[in-house]
């Protein structure tokens, strides 16, 4: 309720300036919250810099006068079209936690490619009421914006791998730990880390093996076993490929320096 009261107070102040269109345009440009002004038919007529930055609009001329909120498939998917139309009756409309996948925004065109997975906002939509009570324009203010980048899920996956590195690689379990599908998690993981989950897992295994090889009185085979690997497996070849020497050579070279 506190947020709604603040939004309502803010909308009342904006409406005080609504009749002076040039003044309104100057005011909203300096407001740090994303704002868009629409004509009665739902077509956007004005947008401030904060909205451009958050949404990632590339070409303003392809947005102003062309985007229509009542025709937006994302709005329709949220079943919010008719609710928004209530603003034409002079009502203030609130959309809480309105989440939009960034990929869906890009499908609409005119949106730059950014490291963002989704945008979540609390949106207040209020009418700009004329002296006779009619509504020719309405405004949407986006508050509490969150740019969801997917880094949290990637960290959950990394933590799972780092905790279960001794076990066999299991892409399904790693993705489940991140609460994502395997294909989407793999794509997201590579986007944020530059490698696949399996490559990350392999790098950890190699680093752990390097440490195990330096343990006093242990054989190469025992070092492999300590890391949950078979000495005769592909990991021996993989180790040489990544480190440049065989496990036995690495052990001899570095144990001599200890």
Buried (B, 14 or more C-beta within 10 A) or exposed (E): EEEEEEBEEBBEEBBEBBEEBEEBBEBBEEBEBBBBBBBBEBBBBBBBBBBBEBBBBBEEEEBBEEBBBBEBEBBEEBEBBEBBBEBBEEBBBBBEEBEBBBEBBBEEEBBEEEEBBBBBBBBBBBBBBEEEEEBEBBBBBBBEBEBBBBEEBBEBBBEBBEEBBEEEBBBEBBBBBBEBEBEBBBBBBBBBBEEBBBEBBBBBBBBBBBEBBBEEEBEBBBBBBBBBBEBEEEBBEBBBEBBEEBBBBBBEEEEEEE
